[in-house]
């Protein structure tokens, strides 16, 4: 059981980070507004948790202007996809052992 717990990634401990990665695993990318709406979070919460994932190199951030409006999009990195899959697999193993 100890080995299973060690494979649980602390970067995904918070529900917002878990939500961000879940959305990005099934979509090529997602913009700030979409994530905010899907997850039901504030601007500040989303920004800080996205920054935490970016610092881990689990997501990349692309900023651009669409017309005169800024647009921020997030994309899961290869490393982030692998880490998230490993995290989910560890959770599934933990649940099946219970």
N, C-alpha and C positions, 0 to 999 in steps of 0.2 A: 504493500500500500504506500509506503514511503516514496518509492520511485515514481509512482503516479502523481503524487502531490508535487514533487519536484518539477514535473513537466508542465504544471499549470503556470502560465505566464502572468506575472504581476502587472504587466502593461495593460492587460485586458481585465483587471479586477473591477474596474468601475463600469457601471452599466452604460454610460455614455460612450466610452471607448469601445466597449463590446458592440454597441449599436453602430458606431461609425464603421468599424471593421466589417460587421455583418452586411451593411448596405454596400460597402465597397467590394465585398467578395462576390456579389451577384450582379454588380454593375461595373462597367468600365471606369466610370467616374461619377461623382456626385458633387453638385455645387452647394455652397454654404446654405442657401435658402432651402433647398430640398432637404438637406440633412437636418436643419433646424426644425422644419415642419414635421418630418418623419419621426424624429426623436422627441419632439415636444420640449425643447430646451431653450435657454436664453442664449443670446449672442455670446456673452462672456463665457458661459459654460462650454459651449461648442468650441469656441476659439481656444480656450485653455486645454481642453482635452485633445483637440486636433494637434495642437502644438506639442503635447506630450508624445503623441504617436509619431509626429514628424521628427522629434528629437531621437526617437528609437530607430528611425529610418524605416518605419512601417508604412508610412504614407508620404506622398509628395504633394506639394501645394503648387498650383498653377494660378497665377493672377493675371487677368487681362481686362480690357475694357470692351464691353459690348455697347456700341454707340458711345454714350458718355457715362455709362454706368459701370462701376467696377464689378468684376465677377471673379469669385474665388472658387476653384474646383479642387477636389481631392481625388487622388488615385492611390490605390494600394500598390506598394512596391512588391517585387518578387520576394524579398526578405519578409515583408509583412504578411504576404499570403502564406508563406511557409510557416511562419511563427503562429499565425492564427489557426491554421489547420492542425498544427501540433497541439495547440491549446485545446481545441475542440476535441481532438482525439483523446487527450488526457482526461478531459471532463467525462467523455463517454466511457472510458475505462473505469474511472472512479465510480460512476453511477452503476455500471454493470457489476462491480465488486460489492456494492452495498447490499 
